[in-house]
């Protein structure tokens, strides 16, 4: 006979919770790989269940609805990026403008195992066009970086820090969309990246 909820020891509850969290993380990582490798159109609850090696009902135990999955997916991506930036002194201690732009230009930003890559960002951008929920969630992620950049540029004395921050975000986003892996101008990527960093360094120095 299974124990009642109240009969489960606190340590056992923690272990069960950790197992659930780890399994959910594994599923989200499978979703990211599916999107990056096969395109956002290939992502469905059934396809993700197959990729995760489980039945659809088991997947729905962790993510009951499509929206719940999308929310968890974007939140996972955001959390990984924030942790990575914090590790480099980003959100907790302001880096320089150049340092922040360099961080954002890293195609594997947020992961040490290169799970995040150019193909993922391009597919997420396309996914935004058809999934309003994904669009809203990703814009919140962009808003975090925009706020940091705007504050830096204001401190640097920029006349219109919001406009300059948006310009820098546009350059970073464009670099991935136009020069990313498999794109027509991929061979020019290193030169474009260096040009962006040179421009930022020349304009803002160590600010």
N, C-alpha and C positions, 0 to 999 in steps of 0.2 A: 504494500500500500504506500502511495506517495505521501510525503509529509505535507501537512497544511502549511500555508504561507508563513503563519506565525511560528511554526515549529522549525523553520529553517534557521540554522545558526547564522549570526551576522557575517562571519567569515565566509560561509558558504554562499550567502547572498552576494557578497562582493565578487566572489569567483564567478558566479553565474552572470552577473552584470558585466564583468570584464570580458567574458566569453561572447556575450551578445554584442558588445561594443566592437570587439575585434572582428567578429563575423560581419558586422555591418560595414566596417572599414574595408574588409576584403571585397565585399560586394561593390562598394563605391569605386574601389580601385579597378575592378573588372569593368565597371561601366565606363570609366575614363579610358581604359585600353580599347574598349569596343568603339567608343566615339572617335578616338584618335586613329585607329587602324582601319575602321570600316565606314566612318562617317556617322554623323548624328542621326541620319535616317535609319541606321541599322539598330539603334537603341529602342528596345521595347521591353516590357516586363518579361515576356517569354524568352526573348533573345538573351536578356541579362541572366535569367534563371539558368539557361543552358550554359552560358559562359562561366557562371559561378558554380556549376556542377550541382544544381539543386532543382527540385520541382518548383513549379510556379507557386504553389501554396506555401512552400517554405519561404520563398522570397517575399511573399505578401505578409508573412508573419513579421518581417523586419520593416518592410515598407508597404503599408496597406494600400496606398494609392499612388498613381503616377505623379501627382503633385508632391506628395511626401518624398518620393525618390528624388525629384528634381531639386527640392529645397535642400535635402541632405547632401546632394552632390555638390551644389554650389557652395554650401557652407563648409564642406570638407576642403574644397579647393582654396577657399578664402582662408580658412584656419591654417592650412599648410603654408600659404604664402606669408601670412602674418607672423607665424612662428619663425620662418626663415629670415624675415626682415628684422624681427626682434633680436634674433641671434646675432645679426650684424649691427645691432644698435639702431634700428630703424624707428619703430613706433615708440620705444621707450626712451631713446636718446636720439635727437635729430641728427641724421647724417648730412653730408653736403649735398647740394643739388646734383653734382656730378655722380656722387656715390649712389644716390637714389635712382637716377636714370640708368646707370650702369647695371644696377640690380634688376631693374625692369626690363632691360634689353637681354638679359640672360634667358635663352629659350627654355631652359630647364628650371626657371625660377620656382622656388618653393619645394623642390624635391632633390634629395641627394642621389636617388636611384634613377633619375631622369624620366620619371613617370609623366611629368608635365613636359610637353614639347610643342613645337610649332604647329603640328597637325591638330593638336587639341585646341589651341587658341583659335585657329581658323574655323574649326568645326563649331566651337562655342559661339563664335561671332555669327555664323550662319544659323545656329540654333536659336539665337536671340530673335531672329526675324520671324520665326514661326511659333515660338513659345514665349508669350508675354511674361510669364512668371520668371523664366530664365533671364530675360532682359532686365526685369526689375532687380533681381538678385545680383546680377553682374554689375549693374550700374552702381549698386551700393559698394561693391568692391572698388570700382573705379573712383567712387566718391572719396574713399579713404585716402587713396594716393593723391587725388586732386587736392584735398584739404591740406595734406602735408606739404605738397609743392607750393600751394598758394601761400601758406604761412611762411615758408622759406623765402619765397620771392618778395613778399611784403616786407620781410625783415631786411632783404637785400636792397629795398628801395625801388622796386619795380613800380612803374606808373599804373599799370593795370595787371596786378598779379594773377587775377582769375583768368584773364585772356592768355597770359603767358603760360600759365599752368596747363590750360587746355591745349595750347599749341604743342607743348612738350609731350603731353599724353598722346596727341594725334600723331606726332612723329614716331613715338615708340610703337603705337598700335600699327601704324602704316609699315614700319620696318618688318614686322612679323607677317602682315598680310601680303606684302608685295615681294619680300625677299626671303620668306620662310622656306622651310624644306619642301622641295618639289615645285616651288614657284618659278616662274619664267626668269626672274632676275636673281635667283639664288646665288649665282656666282659673284654678284656685286655686294653681297651681304656684309662681308668684312669691311669693305671700303665705306659703305653707307653707315655702318655702326661706328666706325672710327670718325667719320665726318660729324655725326651727331654728337659724339662725346667731345670732339674738338670744339664744336660750336658752343656746347654747354660750358666747357671749361673756360673758353675765351670770354664768354658773356658773364658768367657768374663766378668764375675763379673757385675759391675754396668755400664759398658761401653755402 
